[in-house]
Amino acid sequence: MTCLKASSENPTSRRHKVMDFAHAQDGLRMEMLLLAQNNAAGQTNACAMLWRANNQSLVVPASFERLPQFVRAARQSAQRGWPVVTRRTGGGIVPQGPGIVNLALVLPKDGADTIEKGYFAICTPLIEACANFGLKAELGHVNGGVCDGRYNLHVGGQKLVGTAQRRAGNSVLCQALILVDPELATFVGAASAFSLALGHPHPFRTEAHTRLAELIAGWQRDIGLDAFTSILAEILAREGFAGVSGADFF
Amino acid sequence: MAISVKVPTDLWQGDDEAVLTSWLTSDGSWVNEGTLLAEIMVAKSQFEITAPGSGKIKLLRSVEDVLAKGDEIASISQ
């Protein structure tokens, strides 16, 4: 798995694909590999990867494992059909699985030397992609959103995209989780139940979230995703991001 | 001479506080320059802190401690 060189060909001819993984931890592992590869290569690459997990799970920062209730809460969540896995970026509880697509960018630290610049690097292309469909996506907190943060993207106050980062060596991994067409009430319920089992009163609300399938008129599952990721791939390629070989992204 | 291990002052722009999320070394151990020592989190961003020099490390802060820019979290004596 390596980064390809960004192509200078006509953007409209670029191919794209969302990489499918059986489990979220496989996609997360690949993100970490990309980050390590970029550091080993002397941080010269800027890579983009779109991926999704076919099986649902809840993903939490590794620091959650230190919570005294973690083991029991994770076991109960798994019994409800939501196994819990950990990641090495910050934030809170996030769902993964059908209807959710992840964008991972790995870029040299020089191009995103502050946390803010890292978030702008991943949010700006997403805002532009949304604008192509007439959606005004904005940065900001969403009260009641899972894994809330200042660099969420929301549309009309409802969370559409969550973001996080990991900064290691001379590279930055920026992650965005895009709500394409998941069952919102189901994943919010799973995150709330897990949060409660950890002893945290859960502020998550289904209506604090939205999804592309609701926002884009005439959405049809595969066609809609294909259209959105095509636009996003064009924008990322224009910005100099290369796809990941094997992903057939650009 | 002791070398301070500090939270970077230029990693983020605002006055957000960070949290020390993990130590990846133990108190009193020998570390080499560039060794990964700790991870901190701010604004949903995980950041690695590496040793600025080689020597025996003394950990000054604990996991879950709240940190500000420039806070010293460890010292390394050569």
Interface residues (C-beta under 8 A of the other chain):
Chain A: P61 A62 S63 R66 R88 T89 G90 G91 D113 T114 I115 E116 G118 Y119 C147 G149 R150 Y151 T163 A164 Q165 R166 R167 A168 G169
Chain B: D10 L11 W12 Q13 T21 S22 M41 V42 A43 K44 S45 Q46 F47 E48 V63
